Amino acid sequence: MYGLINQMRRAVVSIPSNIAEGHNQSHLGEFNQSLNIVIGSCAELKTQLIISKELEYLDKDNYLKILQLIESEGKQLQALISKLKEKPSP
């Protein structure tokens, strides 16, 4: 259980960290790349959440609440990536 919690914490921390790092890049392409890494971290976190549920570390209500947050974050990221692709390069 400790190992799984540790992995989840790292994934959670990497999400805003990669957004911040990418935002400070000078090129839009680098920011997009960072956002794609964040999408991967969300997928990793979702997988770890499913494992936690299967191992009965989480009850159904908490599982569903957290899953909804992860999926909402993923949708917001996808929308941001789409908007950035529409933006003309300087």
N, C-alpha and C positions, 0 to 999 in steps of 0.2 A: 504494500500500500504506500509506503514512504516513497519508493521509486516512482510510482505513478503520480503521486502528488507533486514530487519534484519536477517531473517532466511537464506536468500541466502548468506549474508556476513559471517555468522557463518559456513555454509557449505563450502564456498570457503576457509576460513582460516583453517578449519579442515583438508583439503586435504594435503597441504604441512606439516602441523604440525604433522599429524599422520605418514606421511612418515618419517620425521625426528626422531620422537619418536621411531618408529619401527626399524629404521636403527641403533639406539644406543642400541638396545637390544642385549643380549649376545647369544641368540639362534635364529636360522633361522626360527623356527616355530613361534616365537613371531613376527618376521618381517612380515612373511606371514599373520599372524592374523591382524596386523596393516594395511597391504595392502588391505585386505578384507574389513576392516572398511572404507578405502579410497574409494573403489569401491561403498560401500553403500552411502558415502557422494556424490559421483558423481551422483548416481541415485537420491538421494534427490534433488540435485541441478537441475538435468534435469527435475524432476517433478515440481519444483518451477518455472523453466523457462517456462514450458508449461502453468502453471497457469497464469503466467505473460502475456503470449501471449493471452490466452483466455480472460483475463480481459482487454486486449488492452493497457497494460502498455508498450509493446514493438511493434515496427513495424516488418514486416515480415523479412526485411533484417537483422536487428540486431538479431532477434530471430535465424535465420539460421546461422549467424556467431558464435554466442555463443554456439548454439547446436553443431556445427561442432567442436568447441574447446573442449567441454565436451566429445563428443564421441571419439575424438582423444586421450584425456587423458585416457579415459577408456580402449581403445585398447592398449595403452602403458603400462598401469598397468597390464592388462591381460597378455601381453607378458612378463613382468618382473616376474609375479607370475609363469608363465609356466617355465621360465628359472630357477627360484629358486627351483622349484620342481625337476628339472633335476639334480641339484647340489647334490652330495653325502654328507651325513651328516658326520661331523668330528668324 
